[in-house]
Amino acid sequence: MQGTTFNLSRGGCAIECGIMVTEGETVSLEITVPGQPTPISVELGRICWATRREFGVEFKVVPGDSKQRLDAFLLEVAKRSAS
């Protein structure tokens, strides 16, 4: 499944997509972010809320390299927002 990620944070994100999911399901994600050659991997996430076209994912297991790249991306976004 593919979707658009928004409200990305260290602990999770929201995703808009056309597939219905159920609260409590577990998922794995690959999040493509600008400026990074490989996606950020979330090995285990839990769907904590779901509506018809959107759902929220709480990140449970993010491998070390992906966690570092996620942190770097969020820091870069915060710096741009502060300018």
PDB file of N, CA, C and O in Angstrom, chain B, residues numbered from 101:
ATOM      1  N   MET B 101       0.842  -1.169   0.000  1.00  0.00           N
ATOM      2  CA  MET B 101       0.000   0.000   0.000  1.00  0.00           C
ATOM      3  C   MET B 101       0.882   1.224   0.000  1.00  0.00           C
ATOM      4  O   MET B 101       1.968   1.201   0.580  1.00  0.00           O
ATOM      5  N   GLN B 102       0.452   2.272  -0.624  1.00  0.00           N
ATOM      6  CA  GLN B 102       1.160   3.537  -0.639  1.00  0.00           C
ATOM      7  C   GLN B 102       0.246   4.613  -0.114  1.00  0.00           C
ATOM      8  O   GLN B 102      -0.973   4.547  -0.270  1.00  0.00           O
ATOM      9  N   GLY B 103       0.855   5.619   0.517  1.00  0.00           N
ATOM     10  CA  GLY B 103       0.074   6.722   1.033  1.00  0.00           C
ATOM     11  C   GLY B 103       0.930   7.953   1.215  1.00  0.00           C
ATOM     12  O   GLY B 103       2.127   7.949   0.926  1.00  0.00           O
ATOM     13  N   THR B 104       0.304   9.001   1.698  1.00  0.00           N
ATOM     14  CA  THR B 104       0.991  10.259   1.976  1.00  0.00           C
ATOM     15  C   THR B 104       1.117  10.415   3.477  1.00  0.00           C
ATOM     16  O   THR B 104       0.128  10.378   4.209  1.00  0.00           O
ATOM     17  N   THR B 105       2.359  10.590   3.924  1.00  0.00           N
ATOM     18  CA  THR B 105       2.640  10.738   5.350  1.00  0.00           C
ATOM     19  C   THR B 105       2.545  12.206   5.745  1.00  0.00           C
ATOM     20  O   THR B 105       3.007  13.084   5.016  1.00  0.00           O
ATOM     21  N   PHE B 106       1.942  12.466   6.904  1.00  0.00           N
ATOM     22  CA  PHE B 106       1.930  13.820   7.456  1.00  0.00           C
ATOM     23  C   PHE B 106       2.006  13.714   8.974  1.00  0.00           C
ATOM     24  O   PHE B 106       1.849  12.635   9.545  1.00  0.00           O
ATOM     25  N   ASN B 107       2.248  14.849   9.612  1.00  0.00           N
ATOM     26  CA  ASN B 107       2.431  14.880  11.072  1.00  0.00           C
ATOM     27  C   ASN B 107       3.498  13.882  11.526  1.00  0.00           C
ATOM     28  O   ASN B 107       3.327  13.191  12.530  1.00  0.00           O
ATOM     29  N   LEU B 108       4.590  13.817  10.784  1.00  0.00           N
ATOM     30  CA  LEU B 108       5.681  12.900  11.110  1.00  0.00           C
ATOM     31  C   LEU B 108       6.429  13.382  12.346  1.00  0.00           C
ATOM     32  O   LEU B 108       6.792  14.553  12.449  1.00  0.00           O
ATOM     33  N   SER B 109       6.650  12.476  13.273  1.00  0.00           N
ATOM     34  CA  SER B 109       7.416  12.774  14.478  1.00  0.00           C
ATOM     35  C   SER B 109       8.276  11.561  14.806  1.00  0.00           C
ATOM     36  O   SER B 109       8.224  10.542  14.118  1.00  0.00           O
ATOM     37  N   ARG B 110       9.060  11.684  15.858  1.00  0.00           N
ATOM     38  CA  ARG B 110       9.918  10.563  16.269  1.00  0.00           C
ATOM     39  C   ARG B 110       9.072   9.361  16.715  1.00  0.00           C
ATOM     40  O   ARG B 110       9.504   8.216  16.583  1.00  0.00           O
ATOM     41  N   GLY B 111       7.884   9.619  17.235  1.00  0.00           N
ATOM     42  CA  GLY B 111       7.064   8.552  17.785  1.00  0.00           C
ATOM     43  C   GLY B 111       5.994   8.001  16.873  1.00  0.00           C
ATOM     44  O   GLY B 111       5.329   7.023  17.216  1.00  0.00           O
ATOM     45  N   GLY B 112       5.813   8.624  15.691  1.00  0.00           N
ATOM     46  CA  GLY B 112       4.773   8.128  14.812  1.00  0.00           C
ATOM     47  C   GLY B 112       4.440   9.098  13.701  1.00  0.00           C
ATOM     48  O   GLY B 112       5.161  10.068  13.467  1.00  0.00           O
ATOM     49  N   CYS B 113       3.344   8.827  13.021  1.00  0.00           N
ATOM     50  CA  CYS B 113       2.920   9.682  11.913  1.00  0.00           C
ATOM     51  C   CYS B 113       1.454   9.401  11.611  1.00  0.00           C
ATOM     52  O   CYS B 113       0.850   8.470  12.142  1.00  0.00           O
ATOM     53  N   ALA B 114       0.911  10.231  10.748  1.00  0.00           N
ATOM     54  CA  ALA B 114      -0.416   9.987  10.190  1.00  0.00           C
ATOM     55  C   ALA B 114      -0.221   9.704   8.710  1.00  0.00           C
ATOM     56  O   ALA B 114       0.706  10.223   8.088  1.00  0.00           O
ATOM     57  N   ILE B 115      -1.084   8.890   8.154  1.00  0.00           N
ATOM     58  CA  ILE B 115      -0.981   8.507   6.751  1.00  0.00           C
ATOM     59  C   ILE B 115      -2.356   8.623   6.109  1.00  0.00           C
ATOM     60  O   ILE B 115      -3.366   8.202   6.673  1.00  0.00           O
ATOM     61  N   GLU B 116      -2.368   9.208   4.910  1.00  0.00           N
ATOM     62  CA  GLU B 116      -3.587   9.251   4.112  1.00  0.00           C
ATOM     63  C   GLU B 116      -3.425   8.246   2.987  1.00  0.00           C
ATOM     64  O   GLU B 116      -2.445   8.291   2.243  1.00  0.00           O
ATOM     65  N   CYS B 117      -4.377   7.347   2.861  1.00  0.00           N
ATOM     66  CA  CYS B 117      -4.339   6.381   1.760  1.00  0.00           C
ATOM     67  C   CYS B 117      -5.754   5.859   1.525  1.00  0.00           C
ATOM     68  O   CYS B 117      -6.656   6.079   2.333  1.00  0.00           O
ATOM     69  N   GLY B 118      -5.924   5.175   0.422  1.00  0.00           N
ATOM     70  CA  GLY B 118      -7.249   4.712   0.039  1.00  0.00           C
ATOM     71  C   GLY B 118      -7.637   3.355   0.602  1.00  0.00           C
ATOM     72  O   GLY B 118      -8.707   2.838   0.281  1.00  0.00           O
ATOM     73  N   ILE B 119      -6.787   2.771   1.434  1.00  0.00           N
ATOM     74  CA  ILE B 119      -7.071   1.442   1.974  1.00  0.00           C
ATOM     75  C   ILE B 119      -7.542   1.564   3.418  1.00  0.00           C
ATOM     76  O   ILE B 119      -6.933   2.273   4.219  1.00  0.00           O
ATOM     77  N   MET B 120      -8.614   0.880   3.742  1.00  0.00           N
ATOM     78  CA  MET B 120      -9.131   0.889   5.112  1.00  0.00           C
ATOM     79  C   MET B 120      -8.257  -0.003   5.994  1.00  0.00           C
ATOM     80  O   MET B 120      -7.875  -1.104   5.598  1.00  0.00           O
ATOM     81  N   VAL B 121      -7.951   0.482   7.178  1.00  0.00           N
ATOM     82  CA  VAL B 121      -7.197  -0.285   8.163  1.00  0.00           C
ATOM     83  C   VAL B 121      -7.989  -0.288   9.459  1.00  0.00           C
ATOM     84  O   VAL B 121      -8.959   0.456   9.606  1.00  0.00           O
ATOM     85  N   THR B 122      -7.573  -1.126  10.393  1.00  0.00           N
ATOM     86  CA  THR B 122      -8.286  -1.262  11.653  1.00  0.00           C
ATOM     87  C   THR B 122      -7.379  -0.866  12.807  1.00  0.00           C
ATOM     88  O   THR B 122      -6.210  -1.249  12.854  1.00  0.00           O
ATOM     89  N   GLU B 123      -7.926  -0.103  13.727  1.00  0.00           N
ATOM     90  CA  GLU B 123      -7.191   0.266  14.931  1.00  0.00           C
ATOM     91  C   GLU B 123      -6.677  -0.994  15.625  1.00  0.00           C
ATOM     92  O   GLU B 123      -7.406  -1.975  15.774  1.00  0.00           O
ATOM     93  N   GLY B 124      -5.416  -0.955  16.044  1.00  0.00           N
ATOM     94  CA  GLY B 124      -4.805  -2.090  16.717  1.00  0.00           C
ATOM     95  C   GLY B 124      -3.966  -2.975  15.805  1.00  0.00           C
ATOM     96  O   GLY B 124      -3.131  -3.738  16.290  1.00  0.00           O
ATOM     97  N   GLU B 125      -4.173  -2.888  14.492  1.00  0.00           N
ATOM     98  CA  GLU B 125      -3.356  -3.665  13.553  1.00  0.00           C
ATOM     99  C   GLU B 125      -1.896  -3.253  13.666  1.00  0.00           C
ATOM    100  O   GLU B 125      -1.589  -2.140  14.092  1.00  0.00           O
ATOM    101  N   THR B 126      -1.005  -4.148  13.285  1.00  0.00           N
ATOM    102  CA  THR B 126       0.407  -3.802  13.220  1.00  0.00           C
ATOM    103  C   THR B 126       0.820  -3.690  11.750  1.00  0.00           C
ATOM    104  O   THR B 126       0.280  -4.370  10.878  1.00  0.00           O
ATOM    105  N   VAL B 127       1.790  -2.813  11.509  1.00  0.00           N
ATOM    106  CA  VAL B 127       2.259  -2.567  10.152  1.00  0.00           C
ATOM    107  C   VAL B 127       3.768  -2.365  10.167  1.00  0.00           C
ATOM    108  O   VAL B 127       4.361  -2.096  11.212  1.00  0.00           O
ATOM    109  N   SER B 128       4.374  -2.498   9.007  1.00  0.00           N
ATOM    110  CA  SER B 128       5.749  -2.057   8.813  1.00  0.00           C
ATOM    111  C   SER B 128       5.697  -0.998   7.718  1.00  0.00           C
ATOM    112  O   SER B 128       4.863  -1.065   6.814  1.00  0.00           O
ATOM    113  N   LEU B 129       6.590  -0.026   7.807  1.00  0.00           N
ATOM    114  CA  LEU B 129       6.562   1.104   6.880  1.00  0.00           C
ATOM    115  C   LEU B 129       7.935   1.368   6.295  1.00  0.00           C
ATOM    116  O   LEU B 129       8.957   1.068   6.912  1.00  0.00           O
ATOM    117  N   GLU B 130       7.948   1.930   5.103  1.00  0.00           N
ATOM    118  CA  GLU B 130       9.141   2.517   4.514  1.00  0.00           C
ATOM    119  C   GLU B 130       8.732   3.918   4.110  1.00  0.00           C
ATOM    120  O   GLU B 130       7.895   4.103   3.226  1.00  0.00           O
ATOM    121  N   ILE B 131       9.333   4.910   4.767  1.00  0.00           N
ATOM    122  CA  ILE B 131       8.956   6.308   4.559  1.00  0.00           C
ATOM    123  C   ILE B 131      10.031   6.991   3.724  1.00  0.00           C
ATOM    124  O   ILE B 131      11.181   7.107   4.147  1.00  0.00           O
ATOM    125  N   THR B 132       9.647   7.439   2.543  1.00  0.00           N
ATOM    126  CA  THR B 132      10.567   8.158   1.676  1.00  0.00           C
ATOM    127  C   THR B 132      10.549   9.627   2.064  1.00  0.00           C
ATOM    128  O   THR B 132       9.491  10.255   2.114  1.00  0.00           O
ATOM    129  N   VAL B 133      11.742  10.175   2.340  1.00  0.00           N
ATOM    130  CA  VAL B 133      11.843  11.589   2.700  1.00  0.00           C
ATOM    131  C   VAL B 133      12.797  12.286   1.733  1.00  0.00           C
ATOM    132  O   VAL B 133      13.745  11.671   1.245  1.00  0.00           O
ATOM    133  N   PRO B 134      12.552  13.559   1.457  1.00  0.00           N
ATOM    134  CA  PRO B 134      13.407  14.300   0.528  1.00  0.00           C
ATOM    135  C   PRO B 134      14.858  14.330   1.006  1.00  0.00           C
ATOM    136  O   PRO B 134      15.130  14.476   2.197  1.00  0.00           O
ATOM    137  N   GLY B 135      15.769  14.192   0.069  1.00  0.00           N
ATOM    138  CA  GLY B 135      17.184  14.309   0.374  1.00  0.00           C
ATOM    139  C   GLY B 135      17.841  13.059   0.921  1.00  0.00           C
ATOM    140  O   GLY B 135      19.033  13.074   1.227  1.00  0.00           O
ATOM    141  N   GLN B 136      17.082  11.970   1.050  1.00  0.00           N
ATOM    142  CA  GLN B 136      17.671  10.728   1.547  1.00  0.00           C
ATOM    143  C   GLN B 136      17.502   9.649   0.483  1.00  0.00           C
ATOM    144  O   GLN B 136      16.406   9.453  -0.041  1.00  0.00           O
ATOM    145  N   PRO B 137      18.596   8.945   0.165  1.00  0.00           N
ATOM    146  CA  PRO B 137      18.548   7.985  -0.937  1.00  0.00           C
ATOM    147  C   PRO B 137      17.749   6.710  -0.643  1.00  0.00           C
ATOM    148  O   PRO B 137      17.279   6.044  -1.566  1.00  0.00           O
ATOM    149  N   THR B 138      17.599   6.377   0.633  1.00  0.00           N
ATOM    150  CA  THR B 138      16.830   5.178   0.986  1.00  0.00           C
ATOM    151  C   THR B 138      15.729   5.548   1.971  1.00  0.00           C
ATOM    152  O   THR B 138      15.881   6.492   2.746  1.00  0.00           O
ATOM    153  N   PRO B 139      14.624   4.812   1.946  1.00  0.00           N
ATOM    154  CA  PRO B 139      13.518   5.107   2.863  1.00  0.00           C
ATOM    155  C   PRO B 139      13.892   4.851   4.323  1.00  0.00           C
ATOM    156  O   PRO B 139      14.774   4.047   4.625  1.00  0.00           O
ATOM    157  N   ILE B 140      13.208   5.548   5.208  1.00  0.00           N
ATOM    158  CA  ILE B 140      13.315   5.286   6.644  1.00  0.00           C
ATOM    159  C   ILE B 140      12.432   4.085   6.932  1.00  0.00           C
ATOM    160  O   ILE B 140      11.265   4.049   6.541  1.00  0.00           O
ATOM    161  N   SER B 141      12.995   3.105   7.616  1.00  0.00           N
ATOM    162  CA  SER B 141      12.288   1.853   7.875  1.00  0.00           C
ATOM    163  C   SER B 141      11.697   1.835   9.283  1.00  0.00           C
ATOM    164  O   SER B 141      12.386   2.126  10.262  1.00  0.00           O
ATOM    165  N   VAL B 142      10.430   1.496   9.370  1.00  0.00           N
ATOM    166  CA  VAL B 142       9.771   1.245  10.655  1.00  0.00           C
ATOM    167  C   VAL B 142       9.418  -0.235  10.634  1.00  0.00           C
ATOM    168  O   VAL B 142       8.511  -0.655   9.915  1.00  0.00           O
ATOM    169  N   GLU B 143      10.138  -1.023  11.427  1.00  0.00           N
ATOM    170  CA  GLU B 143       9.914  -2.472  11.412  1.00  0.00           C
ATOM    171  C   GLU B 143       8.566  -2.850  12.003  1.00  0.00           C
ATOM    172  O   GLU B 143       7.913  -3.782  11.534  1.00  0.00           O
ATOM    173  N   LEU B 144       8.150  -2.117  13.043  1.00  0.00           N
ATOM    174  CA  LEU B 144       6.878  -2.427  13.688  1.00  0.00           C
ATOM    175  C   LEU B 144       6.187  -1.140  14.112  1.00  0.00           C
ATOM    176  O   LEU B 144       6.750  -0.322  14.840  1.00  0.00           O
ATOM    177  N   GLY B 145       4.972  -0.980  13.647  1.00  0.00           N
ATOM    178  CA  GLY B 145       4.137   0.138  14.049  1.00  0.00           C
ATOM    179  C   GLY B 145       2.752  -0.383  14.391  1.00  0.00           C
ATOM    180  O   GLY B 145       2.331  -1.434  13.906  1.00  0.00           O
ATOM    181  N   ARG B 146       2.041   0.371  15.240  1.00  0.00           N
ATOM    182  CA  ARG B 146       0.681  -0.019  15.626  1.00  0.00           C
ATOM    183  C   ARG B 146      -0.276   1.084  15.209  1.00  0.00           C
ATOM    184  O   ARG B 146      -0.038   2.260  15.484  1.00  0.00           O
ATOM    185  N   ILE B 147      -1.345   0.707  14.553  1.00  0.00           N
ATOM    186  CA  ILE B 147      -2.351   1.684  14.159  1.00  0.00           C
ATOM    187  C   ILE B 147      -3.146   2.072  15.401  1.00  0.00           C
ATOM    188  O   ILE B 147      -3.811   1.241  16.019  1.00  0.00           O
ATOM    189  N   CYS B 148      -3.061   3.358  15.752  1.00  0.00           N
ATOM    190  CA  CYS B 148      -3.699   3.801  16.999  1.00  0.00           C
ATOM    191  C   CYS B 148      -5.023   4.520  16.762  1.00  0.00           C
ATOM    192  O   CYS B 148      -5.795   4.697  17.703  1.00  0.00           O
ATOM    193  N   TRP B 149      -5.301   4.933  15.547  1.00  0.00           N
ATOM    194  CA  TRP B 149      -6.616   5.473  15.188  1.00  0.00           C
ATOM    195  C   TRP B 149      -6.787   5.333  13.679  1.00  0.00           C
ATOM    196  O   TRP B 149      -5.804   5.269  12.941  1.00  0.00           O
ATOM    197  N   ALA B 150      -8.010   5.288  13.234  1.00  0.00           N
ATOM    198  CA  ALA B 150      -8.274   5.152  11.801  1.00  0.00           C
ATOM    199  C   ALA B 150      -9.607   5.787  11.453  1.00  0.00           C
ATOM    200  O   ALA B 150     -10.598   5.631  12.167  1.00  0.00           O
ATOM    201  N   THR B 151      -9.610   6.510  10.334  1.00  0.00           N
ATOM    202  CA  THR B 151     -10.842   7.032   9.762  1.00  0.00           C
ATOM    203  C   THR B 151     -10.945   6.442   8.358  1.00  0.00           C
ATOM    204  O   THR B 151     -10.200   5.528   8.004  1.00  0.00           O
ATOM    205  N   ARG B 152     -11.838   6.952   7.594  1.00  0.00           N
ATOM    206  CA  ARG B 152     -12.078   6.367   6.273  1.00  0.00           C
ATOM    207  C   ARG B 152     -10.850   6.434   5.357  1.00  0.00           C
ATOM    208  O   ARG B 152     -10.564   5.469   4.649  1.00  0.00           O
ATOM    209  N   ARG B 153     -10.126   7.552   5.359  1.00  0.00           N
ATOM    210  CA  ARG B 153      -8.990   7.711   4.437  1.00  0.00           C
ATOM    211  C   ARG B 153      -7.663   7.979   5.148  1.00  0.00           C
ATOM    212  O   ARG B 153      -6.633   8.107   4.486  1.00  0.00           O
ATOM    213  N   GLU B 154      -7.664   8.067   6.456  1.00  0.00           N
ATOM    214  CA  GLU B 154      -6.442   8.381   7.196  1.00  0.00           C
ATOM    215  C   GLU B 154      -6.309   7.472   8.404  1.00  0.00           C
ATOM    216  O   GLU B 154      -7.295   6.951   8.926  1.00  0.00           O
ATOM    217  N   PHE B 155      -5.052   7.292   8.843  1.00  0.00           N
ATOM    218  CA  PHE B 155      -4.824   6.550  10.076  1.00  0.00           C
ATOM    219  C   PHE B 155      -3.522   7.009  10.719  1.00  0.00           C
ATOM    220  O   PHE B 155      -2.631   7.540  10.056  1.00  0.00           O
ATOM    221  N   GLY B 156      -3.436   6.792  12.014  1.00  0.00           N
ATOM    222  CA  GLY B 156      -2.241   7.151  12.765  1.00  0.00           C
ATOM    223  C   GLY B 156      -1.461   5.906  13.138  1.00  0.00           C
ATOM    224  O   GLY B 156      -2.034   4.879  13.501  1.00  0.00           O
ATOM    225  N   VAL B 157      -0.123   6.015  13.043  1.00  0.00           N
ATOM    226  CA  VAL B 157       0.750   4.895  13.364  1.00  0.00           C
ATOM    227  C   VAL B 157       1.701   5.308  14.480  1.00  0.00           C
ATOM    228  O   VAL B 157       2.392   6.322  14.383  1.00  0.00           O
ATOM    229  N   GLU B 158       1.725   4.513  15.534  1.00  0.00           N
ATOM    230  CA  GLU B 158       2.694   4.682  16.607  1.00  0.00           C
ATOM    231  C   GLU B 158       3.880   3.782  16.292  1.00  0.00           C
ATOM    232  O   GLU B 158       3.721   2.574  16.117  1.00  0.00           O
ATOM    233  N   PHE B 159       5.077   4.377  16.218  1.00  0.00           N
ATOM    234  CA  PHE B 159       6.268   3.593  15.914  1.00  0.00           C
ATOM    235  C   PHE B 159       6.681   2.799  17.143  1.00  0.00           C
ATOM    236  O   PHE B 159       6.879   3.368  18.217  1.00  0.00           O
ATOM    237  N   LYS B 160       6.810   1.495  16.990  1.00  0.00           N
ATOM    238  CA  LYS B 160       7.245   0.618  18.083  1.00  0.00           C
ATOM    239  C   LYS B 160       8.697   0.187  17.924  1.00  0.00           C
ATOM    240  O   LYS B 160       9.449   0.192  18.898  1.00  0.00           O
ATOM    241  N   VAL B 161       9.109  -0.192  16.696  1.00  0.00           N
ATOM    242  CA  VAL B 161      10.483  -0.639  16.440  1.00  0.00           C
ATOM    243  C   VAL B 161      11.005   0.079  15.191  1.00  0.00           C
ATOM    244  O   VAL B 161      10.529  -0.143  14.078  1.00  0.00           O
ATOM    245  N   VAL B 162      12.002   0.948  15.414  1.00  0.00           N
ATOM    246  CA  VAL B 162      12.681   1.638  14.328  1.00  0.00           C
ATOM    247  C   VAL B 162      14.161   1.296  14.456  1.00  0.00           C
ATOM    248  O   VAL B 162      14.782   1.639  15.462  1.00  0.00           O
ATOM    249  N   PRO B 163      14.743   0.622  13.452  1.00  0.00           N
ATOM    250  CA  PRO B 163      16.158   0.253  13.544  1.00  0.00           C
ATOM    251  C   PRO B 163      17.050   1.484  13.731  1.00  0.00           C
ATOM    252  O   PRO B 163      16.688   2.590  13.331  1.00  0.00           O
ATOM    253  N   GLY B 164      18.216   1.277  14.341  1.00  0.00           N
ATOM    254  CA  GLY B 164      19.128   2.363  14.692  1.00  0.00           C
ATOM    255  C   GLY B 164      19.427   3.346  13.581  1.00  0.00           C
ATOM    256  O   GLY B 164      19.324   4.555  13.789  1.00  0.00           O
ATOM    257  N   ASP B 165      19.802   2.850  12.382  1.00  0.00           N
ATOM    258  CA  ASP B 165      20.135   3.737  11.275  1.00  0.00           C
ATOM    259  C   ASP B 165      18.920   4.565  10.864  1.00  0.00           C
ATOM    260  O   ASP B 165      19.045   5.765  10.620  1.00  0.00           O
ATOM    261  N   SER B 166      17.770   3.947  10.785  1.00  0.00           N
ATOM    262  CA  SER B 166      16.553   4.669  10.411  1.00  0.00           C
ATOM    263  C   SER B 166      16.177   5.682  11.480  1.00  0.00           C
ATOM    264  O   SER B 166      15.715   6.776  11.157  1.00  0.00           O
ATOM    265  N   LYS B 167      16.366   5.337  12.740  1.00  0.00           N
ATOM    266  CA  LYS B 167      16.061   6.269  13.831  1.00  0.00           C
ATOM    267  C   LYS B 167      16.950   7.508  13.720  1.00  0.00           C
ATOM    268  O   LYS B 167      16.477   8.631  13.899  1.00  0.00           O
ATOM    269  N   GLN B 168      18.232   7.306  13.428  1.00  0.00           N
ATOM    270  CA  GLN B 168      19.162   8.434  13.295  1.00  0.00           C
ATOM    271  C   GLN B 168      18.788   9.313  12.103  1.00  0.00           C
ATOM    272  O   GLN B 168      18.831  10.540  12.197  1.00  0.00           O
ATOM    273  N   ARG B 169      18.421   8.688  10.986  1.00  0.00           N
ATOM    274  CA  ARG B 169      18.042   9.463   9.806  1.00  0.00           C
ATOM    275  C   ARG B 169      16.718  10.190  10.016  1.00  0.00           C
ATOM    276  O   ARG B 169      16.540  11.302   9.520  1.00  0.00           O
ATOM    277  N   LEU B 170      15.792   9.579  10.741  1.00  0.00           N
ATOM    278  CA  LEU B 170      14.531  10.241  11.071  1.00  0.00           C
ATOM    279  C   LEU B 170      14.793  11.461  11.943  1.00  0.00           C
ATOM    280  O   LEU B 170      14.251  12.537  11.691  1.00  0.00           O
ATOM    281  N   ASP B 171      15.622  11.295  12.968  1.00  0.00           N
ATOM    282  CA  ASP B 171      15.972  12.421  13.836  1.00  0.00           C
ATOM    283  C   ASP B 171      16.616  13.557  13.042  1.00  0.00           C
ATOM    284  O   ASP B 171      16.280  14.725  13.241  1.00  0.00           O
ATOM    285  N   ALA B 172      17.542  13.216  12.142  1.00  0.00           N
ATOM    286  CA  ALA B 172      18.225  14.229  11.332  1.00  0.00           C
ATOM    287  C   ALA B 172      17.230  14.956  10.429  1.00  0.00           C
ATOM    288  O   ALA B 172      17.302  16.177  10.282  1.00  0.00           O
ATOM    289  N   PHE B 173      16.305  14.213   9.825  1.00  0.00           N
ATOM    290  CA  PHE B 173      15.306  14.836   8.960  1.00  0.00           C
ATOM    291  C   PHE B 173      14.399  15.768   9.762  1.00  0.00           C
ATOM    292  O   PHE B 173      14.115  16.882   9.321  1.00  0.00           O
ATOM    293  N   LEU B 174      13.946  15.328  10.926  1.00  0.00           N
ATOM    294  CA  LEU B 174      13.067  16.169  11.746  1.00  0.00           C
ATOM    295  C   LEU B 174      13.789  17.428  12.221  1.00  0.00           C
ATOM    296  O   LEU B 174      13.187  18.500  12.287  1.00  0.00           O
ATOM    297  N   LEU B 175      15.071  17.305  12.549  1.00  0.00           N
ATOM    298  CA  LEU B 175      15.866  18.466  12.956  1.00  0.00           C
ATOM    299  C   LEU B 175      15.991  19.451  11.795  1.00  0.00           C
ATOM    300  O   LEU B 175      15.871  20.660  11.987  1.00  0.00           O
ATOM    301  N   GLU B 176      16.232  18.934  10.598  1.00  0.00           N
ATOM    302  CA  GLU B 176      16.338  19.784   9.412  1.00  0.00           C
ATOM    303  C   GLU B 176      15.023  20.527   9.156  1.00  0.00           C
ATOM    304  O   GLU B 176      15.032  21.721   8.857  1.00  0.00           O
ATOM    305  N   VAL B 177      13.912  19.833   9.270  1.00  0.00           N
ATOM    306  CA  VAL B 177      12.598  20.461   9.067  1.00  0.00           C
ATOM    307  C   VAL B 177      12.353  21.532  10.127  1.00  0.00           C
ATOM    308  O   VAL B 177      11.842  22.604   9.805  1.00  0.00           O
ATOM    309  N   ALA B 178      12.705  21.265  11.371  1.00  0.00           N
ATOM    310  CA  ALA B 178      12.527  22.236  12.450  1.00  0.00           C
ATOM    311  C   ALA B 178      13.366  23.487  12.202  1.00  0.00           C
ATOM    312  O   ALA B 178      12.906  24.605  12.432  1.00  0.00           O
ATOM    313  N   LYS B 179      14.600  23.295  11.731  1.00  0.00           N
ATOM    314  CA  LYS B 179      15.466  24.445  11.441  1.00  0.00           C
ATOM    315  C   LYS B 179      14.883  25.302  10.327  1.00  0.00           C
ATOM    316  O   LYS B 179      14.904  26.531  10.406  1.00  0.00           O
ATOM    317  N   ARG B 180      14.359  24.647   9.280  1.00  0.00           N
ATOM    318  CA  ARG B 180      13.753  25.398   8.181  1.00  0.00           C
ATOM    319  C   ARG B 180      12.511  26.157   8.631  1.00  0.00           C
ATOM    320  O   ARG B 180      12.258  27.272   8.174  1.00  0.00           O
ATOM    321  N   SER B 181      11.744  25.556   9.521  1.00  0.00           N
ATOM    322  CA  SER B 181      10.525  26.201  10.019  1.00  0.00           C
ATOM    323  C   SER B 181      10.842  27.395  10.889  1.00  0.00           C
ATOM    324  O   SER B 181      10.083  28.364  10.921  1.00  0.00           O
ATOM    325  N   ALA B 182      11.980  27.332  11.608  1.00  0.00           N
ATOM    326  CA  ALA B 182      12.363  28.428  12.494  1.00  0.00           C
ATOM    327  C   ALA B 182      12.914  29.636  11.731  1.00  0.00           C
ATOM    328  O   ALA B 182      12.954  30.744  12.267  1.00  0.00           O
ATOM    329  N   SER B 183      13.334  29.427  10.497  1.00  0.00           N
ATOM    330  CA  SER B 183      13.931  30.520   9.698  1.00  0.00           C
ATOM    331  C   SER B 183      12.887  31.466   9.181  1.00  0.00           C
ATOM    332  O   SER B 183      13.217  32.434   8.495  1.00  0.00           O
TER     333      SER B 183
END
